[in-house]
Amino acid sequence: MPSPFLAAARGEPHDTVPVWFMRQAGRSLPEYRAIRGEGSILDAIHQPEVAAEITLQPVRRYGVDAAILFSDIVVPVAAIGFGVDVAPGTGPVVETPFSSAADLDRLRPLEPEADTGYVLDTVRAVVGELDVPLIGFAGAPFTVASYLIEGRPSRTYGKTKALMLGDPVLFGELLDRLAHMAADSITSQVQAGASAFQLFDSWAGALSPAHYERFVLPHSRTVFERCGELGVPGIHFGVNTGELLGSMAAAGPDVVGVDWRTPLSMARGRVPEGIALQGNLDPAACLAPWPAVEAEVRAVLADNAGHPGHIFNLGHGVTPDLDPGVLEQVVDLVHAEGEVRSP
Ligand code: CP3
């Protein structure tokens, strides 16, 4: 059977709205906690058998229409030795943050097979087991740069913006290197068997449209331009990006991710025709009693009104406090009620 996920990404005919969840691997699944072990998530990602099993768990449990590779956006920069780890409960932390031109020397190009062969082994193991597409991914230049510059998750992105505005040339060189790293990583994942990719610019919503367009868009466009040659659909995602959706579409993706703050019907008006949308159930809404969750799912479907270019997802990732049983019910409801009209 052709994949409804790939069909929706390309706006081609299919019967039912496809659904998957960002960060579906891990987080709330007890079978994840059982296999994940202690220590850094980077250790689990280094073990292809473990990472492959974690990638497959949500597909079995939820019956979603796509798998997402179990990895992390900091894997490439960690693999070239920048000195990054992921602290449980915190997120990426950097030993010596990026602060001057000398730090560019710490960012050599990625050699995907040599540096991240374990990721590609995971991809190859998983695609042999899957009957739905595997989504590969990378962190977008801005979001990865924000971790390298801040050294840890930030609320204000003060250091990032200070460098962006104070030394735009150095900032541009940093994002250019990260763009090629993302494109090299995605290319290797697709060559190993991934059927689509997502570029996570999770924190781009911290920027004004003018700053996004001037300092970030050219570099994200580099990623989509290079990955466009791969012949698989690309998704461009960020949080709090209602005012950036048009610019994010201009980077060249097939699909733009939308969070719950922007109705899909409004998002449609902000991206060119022919671009599909992904979203946009509020993950926190899944903590409500089922009848309320059900109403929220139906509201997302109604707002999309059967448009063929829709991939159902959360507006951001699964959080650890979500009940896997509820996500299972969400998938069943989308598959039962998500009718698609002809393109
Ligand atoms: O579905 C999946 O989980 C696929 C694999 C995946 C992970 N991270 C595994 C992970 C993906 C696609 C990511 C992407 C990622 N990593 C993003 C972009 C997506 C988004 O949510 O916006 C970002 C910003 C990161 C950086 C990162 N890694 C953060 C902020 C955290 C959270 C820290 C925490 O413990 O709450 C991580 C850790 C992480 N990456 C976990 C998982 C399953 C959870 C913690 C763990 O098991 O160690």
Boltz pocket constraint, residues with backbone or C-beta under 6 A from the ligand:
constraints:
  - pocket:
      binder: B
      contacts: [[A, 21], [A, 22], [A, 23], [A, 24], [A, 25], [A, 26], [A, 27], [A, 36], [A, 39], [A, 40], [A, 41], [A, 68], [A, 69], [A, 70], [A, 71], [A, 72], [A, 73], [A, 74], [A, 86], [A, 87], [A, 88], [A, 89], [A, 90], [A, 91], [A, 92], [A, 137], [A, 200], [A, 202], [A, 316], [A, 317]]
      max_distance: 6.0
